[in-house]
């Protein structure tokens, strides 16, 4: 396994829902804006 693969391993079990639950309304809005910039057709 390469060092890159080992580095990615630590992110395998991240609970994205838990992270989103801990964000404030302002942080969620900022995330939404950044996602829109990345892919404007998401809306």
N, C-alpha and C positions, 0 to 999 in steps of 0.2 A: 504494500500500500504506500503510495507516495505521501509526502508531507502535506500536499494540498488535500488529498483525500482525508487524511487524519484531521486536518483543520476543519473540514466540512462535517466530520462525524459529530462534533459537539453540537451542531445545529439540528441534528436529525430529530431529536425528541422535544423540540421547543413547542410549547403550547401557544399558538398564535392567538387563540381566543382569550387566553388569560392575559396576554399582553394588551390586547385591545380593551379588555374590561378595566384595566388599570389606567388607561389614558383619560385625561380630562377632556371635557367638551372642546376646549380650545385646541388641544393636541389632535383630537380626532378631525377637527376642521382643517388643521394644517396638513395632516396626512391626506385627507381627501383632495386638497388643492395640489399637493405634490403628485398624487396619483393621476390627477387630471392632466397635469403637465407632461407626465410620462406617456399617457395614452388618452388623448382627448376624446376618443370614441367610446370610452368606458361608460359614459353617461347614458 
